[in-house]
Amino acid sequence: MFYKYVENEWKKGNVSVGMSADSSDKKVYIEARGFAQIALSFLSHDERQKLGKLSRASAKHSPMCPSH
């Protein structure tokens, strides 16, 4: 229920998603402000991972990410 809200806030730039550079660490770190911060506490583990995958895919298409 809250996932779509958090995803939309991420697209607006109101939610930051971070992941460890260590590929064995699967934790997704999420920061937000306002209501989005409250909504984060209702996300399941799978929803956090889904948001991490979305963020990772977006970063791969960023002009700041070197192509391999």
C-alpha positions, -999 to +999 in steps of 0.1 A: +000+000+000+028+024+009+052+012-017+037+031-046+037+063-025+074+059-016+083+050-052+066+082-065+084+102-039+117+086-049+110+096-086+104+132-074+137+131-055+122+132-020+135+097-011+172+086-012+181+050-018+216+037-010+232+003-012+266-010+000+294-013-025+300-048-011+280-071-033+275-096-004+257-069+016+221-069+004+208-042+027+190-012+011+193+021+030+165+045+025+161+081+037+132+104+034+115+134+050+080+142+060+052+116+054+075+096+032+097+089+062+067+075+081+057+055+051+091+038+050+084+020+083+055+002+066+076-012+037+083-049+038+118-063+032+108-073-003+095-038-011+127-023+001+147-047-021+124-038-050+131-001-045+168-009-043+166-027-077+147+002-092+174+027-079+202+004-092+187+002-126+182+040-127+218+045-117+231+023-145+214+046-170+228+077-154+253+097-174+274+098-142+278+060-143+307+049-164+298+022-190+315-011-188 
